[in-house]
Amino acid sequence: MTSRLFPLFLDLRGRAVLVVGGGEVARRKIAALLDSDAAVQVVARALHPAVQAWVDAGRIAWRARDFADEHLDGAWLVVAATDDRAVNATVAAAAAARHLYINVVDDADLSSAQVPAVIDRSPLQIAISSGGAAPVLARQLRERIEAMLDDTLAPLAALLQRWRERIRTRLPHLPTRRRFLESLQHGAVADRLRQQRPDAAEAELARALDAADTAPRGFVSIVGAGPGDPGLVTLKAQRRLQDADVILHDRLVPRAVLALARRDAELIETGKQAGHHHTAQDAIHALMREHADAGKRVVRLKGGDPFVFGRGGEELEYLRAHGIDYEVVPGITAALACAAHAGVPLTHRDHAQSVRFVTAHCKASLDTLDWQALAQERQTLAVYMGVAGLAALRERLIAHGRAPGTPFALVENGARPDQRIVLGTLADLPARARAHAVQSPALLLLGEVAALAADLHWFGAAPLGAPQAAAPDDGAAMAHAA
């Protein structure tokens, strides 16, 4: 695995940068360095006409000779831009000996510094790097992002730079200040900049700052994190993670999803796992209230969807009772994600006309279920439960008429890189789970459609095993479907 680069912006104003080479490639590098007001020194036998013009204009210094180690004296950064790899390697070795960073054009192995593809909305800049592995891909991505960015970003950034201290003084409370700054891109200030009226934009900024609320009101977003794949997190959920001051997240929310949050957000794990006691629900309520009362934007981040066995309703009741403003951002629940990634349609015209979402974590919850209804055929059961309860589930379903040959698909870590699917029939459900050491998080899909995973799976490893037989009344239909 290639080591990860550390992204860094350099202030090269007035600082010496040595460029070895004077051709077209060197010209492009020198142009970017001049834009940064670097003191460019070029070592080359011959120069590109544009480079010669910079020399003639006194913008860069030129030594018309071959590279020598003493040319590195006083340099802060080195660029090797010749078409001779041996020369570039010599320059790289000399720079390394002096602990100088060097960029060797189109040669990642010799480089200790990479020049990214840049989106320039000065003073705002966005840099994209592939670590030298795929510069064309980085440039293509830059072009896509360029097309998405508003033309007001540069003047807005410059305006905020001038007003930074006044804004900090007027709004010392960080969450209030952040909300105020985020509101500017879509309000009257940005509108005036789009109209090419910078003075009017500055006047709007002054009015908005005078009216800014210094006593912020907290807000809680109950957000569904989806099944664990960051690609399945909704756009609105990503925005809330970027806006949040505090994120109270379940244990099973993976790091890849948490990485979507703003860097300085406070992350607090509040997960509960079957068989273990972590943060009690009352304590989660107290945390939401504590941070909301402090004027912070709080995200309560839940795996799957907040309103499908996620206690989202209880949390909304608590927030409403305490006068805290809230919203709900739905997520893709585990049953939908696991079924889709296992190739199991939850409903199917030939096999299942309904689907039931069921939770059964303990004996007490098992006793509350309508087993007669759950045991009906031609429906799919999506069972959220600890794997320890599979034996009791099987016994009660069979006792109430569900056929022992009903297919199941047990999906462990659904929609994640380590997803596993175990197939079988209801009769051997506990034994199959034990044989393959299935662990939480796992979701059970039970019904005639589960057998389709044997042929329709597409994500991750192939299913382990296959249904032994379909339910008696649907055996011919299942054989036809397979």
C-alpha positions as MATLAB code, in Angstrom:
seq = 'MTSRLFPLFLDLRGRAVLVVGGGEVARRKIAALLDSDAAVQVVARALHPAVQAWVDAGRIAWRARDFADEHLDGAWLVVAATDDRAVNATVAAAAAARHLYINVVDDADLSSAQVPAVIDRSPLQIAISSGGAAPVLARQLRERIEAMLDDTLAPLAALLQRWRERIRTRLPHLPTRRRFLESLQHGAVADRLRQQRPDAAEAELARALDAADTAPRGFVSIVGAGPGDPGLVTLKAQRRLQDADVILHDRLVPRAVLALARRDAELIETGKQAGHHHTAQDAIHALMREHADAGKRVVRLKGGDPFVFGRGGEELEYLRAHGIDYEVVPGITAALACAAHAGVPLTHRDHAQSVRFVTAHCKASLDTLDWQALAQERQTLAVYMGVAGLAALRERLIAHGRAPGTPFALVENGARPDQRIVLGTLADLPARARAHAVQSPALLLLGEVAALAADLHWFGAAPLGAPQAAAPDDGAAMAHAA';
ca = [
       0.000    0.000    0.000;
       1.346    3.448   -0.941;
       2.035    5.617    2.093;
      -0.409    8.438    2.582;
       0.765   11.973    1.719;
       0.355   14.837    4.159;
      -1.588   17.671    2.462;
       0.071   21.038    3.015;
      -0.102   24.546    1.548;
       3.229   26.405    1.419;
       3.787   30.138    1.763;
       6.564   30.704   -0.803;
       6.357   34.490   -0.965;
       9.901   35.796   -1.411;
      11.377   32.365   -0.719;
      13.896   30.831   -3.097;
      12.697   27.887   -5.202;
      15.170   26.158   -7.513;
      13.874   24.828  -10.838;
      16.242   22.552  -12.745;
      15.238   22.570  -16.416;
      14.045   25.251  -18.793;
      11.633   23.565  -21.217;
       7.854   23.403  -21.539;
       7.368   21.331  -18.390;
       9.526   23.741  -16.425;
       7.509   26.646  -17.858;
       4.285   25.271  -16.360;
       5.882   24.799  -12.952;
       7.470   28.251  -12.997;
       4.154   29.878  -13.892;
       2.507   28.349  -10.827;
       5.436   29.351   -8.614;
       5.288   32.941   -9.846;
       1.584   33.005   -9.001;
       2.687   32.203   -5.439;
       5.265   35.051   -5.512;
       8.159   32.647   -5.077;
      11.709   33.804   -5.855;
      12.369   31.411   -8.731;
      15.899   30.459   -9.738;
      16.353   28.384  -12.906;
      19.321   26.190  -13.803;
      19.309   25.125  -17.466;
      21.446   25.315  -20.595;
      18.536   26.590  -22.748;
      15.154   28.158  -22.041;
      11.639   27.996  -23.409;
      10.726   31.389  -24.976;
       8.216   32.127  -22.215;
      10.824   31.347  -19.564;
      13.315   33.564  -21.377;
      10.732   36.345  -21.323;
      10.441   36.057  -17.524;
      14.231   36.260  -17.282;
      14.315   39.340  -19.496;
      11.595   40.950  -17.404;
      13.599   40.314  -14.234;
      10.944   38.042  -12.744;
      13.226   35.006  -12.383;
      16.987   34.393  -12.083;
      18.826   32.119  -14.554;
      22.066   30.183  -14.415;
      22.991   28.908  -17.880;
      24.866   25.807  -16.849;
      24.455   22.208  -15.681;
      23.159   21.485  -12.196;
      25.628   21.458   -9.301;
      24.996   20.820   -5.615;
      25.806   24.423   -4.641;
      22.763   25.594   -6.618;
      20.675   24.280   -3.725;
      22.137   26.878   -1.337;
      19.340   28.959    0.159;
      16.527   27.017   -1.557;
      13.329   26.187    0.312;
      11.939   23.893   -2.365;
      13.342   22.162   -5.465;
      11.662   21.221   -8.766;
      13.408   18.895  -11.213;
      11.827   19.363  -14.633;
      14.308   17.995  -17.153;
      13.615   15.213  -19.651;
      16.659   13.254  -18.404;
      15.821   10.875  -15.518;
      19.478   10.533  -14.575;
      19.774   14.287  -14.104;
      16.496   14.370  -12.168;
      17.738   11.547   -9.944;
      20.973   13.453   -9.255;
      19.005   16.549   -8.261;
      16.669   14.471   -6.059;
      19.580   12.821   -4.241;
      21.267   16.154   -3.625;
      18.036   17.672   -2.298;
      17.427   14.712    0.003;
      20.967   15.043    1.404;
      20.101   18.602    2.439;
      16.648   17.694    3.774;
      14.948   19.707    1.027;
      11.620   18.688   -0.435;
      11.715   18.059   -4.173;
       9.120   17.600   -6.858;
      10.379   15.581   -9.826;
       7.924   16.098  -12.643;
       6.080   12.896  -13.622;
       8.239   10.753  -11.336;
       6.566    9.945   -8.032;
       9.351    7.569   -6.966;
      11.960   10.360   -7.004;
       9.637   12.980   -5.463;
       9.260   13.851   -1.802;
       6.647   16.512   -2.680;
       3.741   16.346   -5.118;
       2.142   19.291   -6.898;
      -1.640   18.788   -6.872;
      -4.283   19.749   -9.372;
      -5.578   23.065   -8.037;
      -8.950   24.790   -8.136;
      -8.141   28.450   -7.579;
     -10.736   30.737   -6.060;
      -8.133   32.833   -4.252;
      -7.905   33.155   -1.352;
      -9.837   29.870   -1.408;
      -7.954   26.979   -3.006;
      -8.841   23.319   -3.405;
      -5.998   20.891   -4.091;
      -6.465   17.366   -5.456;
      -3.686   14.796   -5.458;
      -3.387   11.157   -6.487;
       0.072   10.914   -4.944;
       1.553   10.808   -8.425;
      -0.336    7.603   -9.227;
      -2.949    9.058  -11.581;
      -2.438   12.762  -12.348;
      -4.874   12.645  -15.278;
      -7.603   11.367  -12.956;
      -6.832   14.183  -10.512;
      -7.150   16.759  -13.303;
     -10.458   15.257  -14.450;
     -11.800   15.435  -10.908;
     -10.654   19.044  -10.695;
     -12.643   19.852  -13.830;
     -15.777   18.251  -12.370;
     -15.468   20.175   -9.118;
     -14.720   23.416  -10.984;
     -18.079   23.126  -12.730;
     -19.873   22.772   -9.385;
     -18.414   25.833   -7.664;
     -20.118   29.196   -7.565;
     -18.238   32.178   -9.009;
     -18.907   34.097   -5.804;
     -16.547   31.930   -3.748;
     -13.441   33.996   -4.457;
     -14.895   37.449   -3.649;
     -16.817   36.005   -0.686;
     -13.639   34.458    0.738;
     -11.791   37.749    0.250;
     -14.614   39.661    1.949;
     -14.654   37.317    4.925;
     -10.882   37.578    5.178;
     -11.187   41.355    5.614;
     -14.021   41.023    8.113;
     -12.633   38.083   10.053;
     -11.640   39.934   13.225;
     -14.846   41.985   13.330;
     -16.923   38.809   13.003;
     -14.915   37.031   15.715;
     -15.357   39.999   18.060;
     -19.089   40.312   17.403;
     -19.731   36.550   17.603;
     -17.306   35.025   20.121;
     -19.477   31.910   20.538;
     -18.073   29.406   17.993;
     -21.313   27.577   17.023;
     -23.074   30.923   16.510;
     -20.213   32.259   14.442;
     -20.086   29.092   12.312;
     -23.817   29.242   11.594;
     -23.543   32.907   10.651;
     -20.664   32.286    8.240;
     -22.392   29.296    6.649;
     -25.522   31.342    6.009;
     -23.681   33.921    3.898;
     -23.120   31.772    0.807;
     -26.854   31.495    0.146;
     -28.089   34.895    1.298;
     -28.116   38.544    0.296;
     -24.333   38.932    0.596;
     -23.692   36.303   -2.082;
     -26.521   37.712   -4.219;
     -24.838   41.130   -4.312;
     -21.522   39.533   -5.274;
     -23.200   37.691   -8.141;
     -24.513   41.076   -9.289;
     -20.930   42.428   -9.292;
     -21.828   44.871   -6.486;
     -19.052   44.375   -3.897;
     -19.888   47.553   -1.941;
     -23.510   46.454   -1.566;
     -22.326   42.996   -0.483;
     -20.190   44.559    2.233;
     -23.135   46.638    3.414;
     -25.316   43.502    3.560;
     -22.622   41.750    5.593;
     -22.545   44.632    8.064;
     -26.340   44.543    8.448;
     -26.361   40.763    8.891;
     -23.645   40.927   11.520;
     -25.484   43.616   13.488;
     -28.571   41.405   13.537;
     -26.748   38.182   14.407;
     -28.100   36.311   17.413;
     -25.533   35.987   20.193;
     -27.700   33.572   22.176;
     -27.897   30.503   19.924;
     -30.619   27.918   20.226;
     -29.568   24.295   20.050;
     -30.910   21.871   17.485;
     -30.893   18.077   17.230;
     -30.890   16.103   13.992;
     -31.814   12.435   14.338;
     -29.858   10.994   11.412;
     -29.853    7.544    9.851;
     -26.308    6.408    9.018;
     -27.445    3.601    6.736;
     -26.012    0.088    6.820;
     -22.341    1.063    7.096;
     -21.288    1.785    3.535;
     -20.449    5.524    3.377;
     -21.665    5.508   -0.223;
     -25.172    4.741    1.064;
     -25.303    7.725    3.420;
     -27.775   10.253    2.037;
     -26.613   13.656    0.843;
     -28.678   15.354    3.541;
     -27.100   13.156    6.218;
     -23.626   14.099    4.963;
     -24.531   17.779    5.217;
     -25.752   17.347    8.771;
     -22.494   15.588    9.702;
     -20.578   18.524    8.247;
     -22.727   21.009   10.201;
     -22.659   19.219   13.563;
     -20.850   20.468   16.645;
     -21.483   17.183   18.487;
     -22.200   13.709   17.084;
     -23.691   11.072   19.379;
     -23.188    7.869   17.417;
     -24.070    4.207   17.798;
     -21.283    1.662   18.329;
     -21.933    0.011   14.970;
     -21.534    3.185   12.918;
     -18.218    2.492   11.136;
     -15.264    4.846   11.023;
     -15.725    5.360    7.280;
     -19.096    7.005    7.967;
     -17.782    9.031   10.911;
     -15.011   10.284    8.609;
     -17.712   12.254    6.749;
     -18.093   14.507    9.789;
     -16.449   17.873   10.199;
     -12.916   17.455   11.561;
     -13.494   19.432   14.746;
     -16.850   17.874   15.649;
     -16.963   16.165   19.037;
     -17.643   12.423   18.620;
     -19.323   10.571   21.492;
     -20.053    6.858   21.234;
     -23.433    5.933   22.700;
     -23.862    2.428   21.321;
     -25.823   -0.391   22.835;
     -25.081   -4.007   21.918;
     -27.204   -7.051   22.610;
     -25.977   -8.718   25.813;
     -23.906   -5.686   26.849;
     -24.815   -2.423   28.540;
     -23.189    0.683   27.179;
     -24.791    4.132   27.364;
     -28.344    3.795   28.703;
     -31.126    5.455   26.724;
     -31.789    7.939   29.547;
     -28.135    8.961   29.405;
     -28.393    9.490   25.626;
     -31.398   11.719   26.208;
     -29.425   13.687   28.789;
     -26.500   14.132   26.396;
     -28.760   15.456   23.644;
     -30.319   17.951   26.038;
     -26.983   19.027   27.545;
     -25.429   19.907   24.210;
     -28.588   21.422   22.729;
     -28.993   23.625   25.810;
     -25.424   24.808   25.177;
     -26.539   26.100   21.771;
     -24.856   23.367   19.774;
     -26.010   21.551   16.682;
     -26.291   17.931   17.695;
     -26.469   14.912   15.403;
     -27.833   11.720   16.935;
     -26.346    9.279   14.430;
     -27.988    5.863   14.279;
     -27.157    2.817   12.211;
     -29.761    2.113    9.535;
     -32.888    4.243    9.889;
     -33.855    6.025   13.127;
     -37.479    4.917   12.895;
     -36.896    1.207   12.249;
     -36.012   -0.362   15.608;
     -33.795    2.634   16.323;
     -35.677    4.254   19.220;
     -35.975    7.413   17.172;
     -39.544    7.895   18.348;
     -38.523    7.806   22.012;
     -35.843   10.390   21.387;
     -38.228   12.725   19.560;
     -40.704   12.444   22.423;
     -37.966   13.446   24.853;
     -36.813   16.386   22.727;
     -40.373   17.642   22.270;
     -41.072   17.353   25.993;
     -38.045   19.538   26.729;
     -38.712   22.153   24.049;
     -35.717   21.278   21.885;
     -36.027   21.824   18.125;
     -35.384   18.724   16.034;
     -35.584   17.075   12.636;
     -35.277   13.519   11.292;
     -33.030   12.542    8.390;
     -34.006    9.018    7.252;
     -31.426    6.369    6.430;
     -31.368    3.083    4.542;
     -32.416    0.482    7.079;
     -30.501   -2.779    7.492;
     -33.233   -4.970    5.995;
     -33.238   -3.056    2.712;
     -29.460   -2.921    2.480;
     -28.829   -6.537    3.474;
     -31.487   -7.844    1.121;
     -30.235   -5.749   -1.803;
     -26.593   -6.754   -1.274;
     -27.509  -10.416   -0.869;
     -29.631  -10.499   -4.036;
     -32.833  -11.172   -2.068;
     -35.895   -9.214   -3.234;
     -38.017   -8.599   -0.155;
     -41.138   -8.871   -2.276;
     -41.596  -10.915   -5.435;
     -44.666  -11.408   -7.591;
     -44.301  -15.202   -7.492;
     -43.152  -15.758   -3.918;
     -43.860  -12.904   -1.465;
     -46.629  -10.334   -1.523;
     -45.706   -8.751    1.811;
     -42.735   -8.172    4.095;
     -42.619   -7.854    7.861;
     -39.863   -6.163    9.858;
     -39.447   -7.981   13.169;
     -37.184   -7.508   16.167;
     -36.649  -10.259   18.706;
     -33.657   -9.711   20.961;
     -34.805  -11.654   24.012;
     -37.471  -14.059   25.334;
     -39.645  -11.184   26.547;
     -39.808   -9.671   23.079;
     -40.463  -13.097   21.518;
     -43.532  -13.494   23.738;
     -45.101  -10.301   22.370;
     -45.055  -11.347   18.692;
     -48.025  -12.623   16.674;
     -46.539  -15.984   15.691;
     -49.630  -17.110   13.840;
     -49.303  -14.157   11.474;
     -45.515  -14.469   11.198;
     -45.767  -18.140   10.238;
     -47.870  -17.468    7.152;
     -46.329  -18.393    3.824;
     -45.759  -16.162    0.789;
     -44.336  -13.373    2.911;
     -40.809  -12.344    3.848;
     -39.645  -11.892    7.416;
     -36.756   -9.473    7.967;
     -35.663  -10.243   11.504;
     -33.424   -7.861   13.443;
     -32.139   -9.906   16.374;
     -29.188  -11.317   18.207;
     -28.014  -14.584   16.696;
     -28.424  -16.255   20.088;
     -32.226  -16.256   19.634;
     -32.338  -18.230   16.389;
     -33.287  -21.540   18.002;
     -36.321  -20.073   19.768;
     -37.366  -18.291   16.591;
     -37.220  -21.498   14.578;
     -39.198  -23.480   17.153;
     -42.030  -20.968   17.392;
     -42.369  -20.469   13.645;
     -42.502  -24.220   12.967;
     -44.927  -24.722   15.868;
     -47.282  -22.177   14.302;
     -47.190  -23.717   10.847;
     -44.200  -22.335    8.988;
     -42.702  -25.126    6.865;
     -39.315  -26.455    8.100;
     -38.084  -26.266    4.497;
     -38.626  -22.504    4.241;
     -35.408  -20.940    2.890;
     -33.436  -18.385    4.861;
     -30.522  -16.025    4.161;
     -28.535  -14.894    7.182;
     -26.570  -11.763    6.234;
     -23.639  -10.785    8.438;
     -22.104   -7.288    8.057;
     -24.478   -6.542    5.196;
     -23.306   -4.003    2.566;
     -19.802   -3.921    4.059;
     -16.598   -5.309    2.528;
     -16.636   -8.288    4.917;
     -20.254   -9.246    4.187;
     -21.092  -12.952    4.535;
     -24.275  -14.760    3.514;
     -25.278  -18.086    5.020;
     -28.108  -19.946    3.270;
     -30.207  -22.846    4.471;
     -33.683  -23.796    5.568;
     -35.603  -22.971    8.711;
     -35.078  -26.480   10.136;
     -31.286  -26.099   10.225;
     -31.113  -22.333   10.938;
     -29.399  -22.459   14.383;
     -26.997  -25.201   13.325;
     -25.956  -23.344   10.162;
     -25.381  -20.131   12.125;
     -23.210  -22.011   14.668;
     -21.276  -23.871   11.975;
     -20.255  -20.608   10.328;
     -19.808  -18.680   13.615;
     -22.175  -15.897   12.544;
     -21.749  -12.783   14.689;
     -23.639   -9.530   15.105;
     -24.482   -7.421   13.240;
     -26.483   -9.995   11.309;
     -29.951   -9.875    9.813;
     -32.183  -12.847    9.008;
     -34.242  -12.920    5.809;
     -36.747  -15.763    5.939;
     -39.128  -16.756    3.182;
     -39.280  -18.244   -0.273;
     -37.373  -15.289   -1.766;
     -34.296  -16.081    0.351;
     -33.451  -18.995   -1.957;
     -32.895  -16.528   -4.798;
     -29.657  -15.370   -3.168;
     -27.959  -18.520   -4.447;
     -28.251  -17.194   -8.008;
     -28.817  -13.449   -7.634;
     -26.046  -12.531   -5.172;
     -23.628   -9.971   -6.613;
     -21.755   -8.335   -3.720;
     -18.872   -9.805   -1.749;
     -18.171  -13.484   -1.261;
     -20.506  -16.152   -2.648;
     -23.160  -17.434   -0.219;
     -22.195  -20.275    2.059;
     -24.456  -23.247    1.305;
     -27.829  -23.271   -0.399;
     -31.399  -24.074    0.637;
     -31.998  -27.797    0.898;
     -35.602  -27.533   -0.196;
     -38.344  -25.005   -0.603;
     -41.546  -24.993    1.390;
     -43.771  -27.893    0.234;
     -46.494  -25.784   -1.376;
     -43.974  -23.751   -3.352;
     -41.393  -26.357   -4.273;
     -42.185  -26.315   -7.978;
     -42.224  -22.525   -8.115;
     -38.849  -22.286   -6.359;
     -37.323  -24.892   -8.633;
     -38.544  -22.905  -11.606;
     -37.111  -19.656  -10.167;
     -33.718  -21.270   -9.535;
];
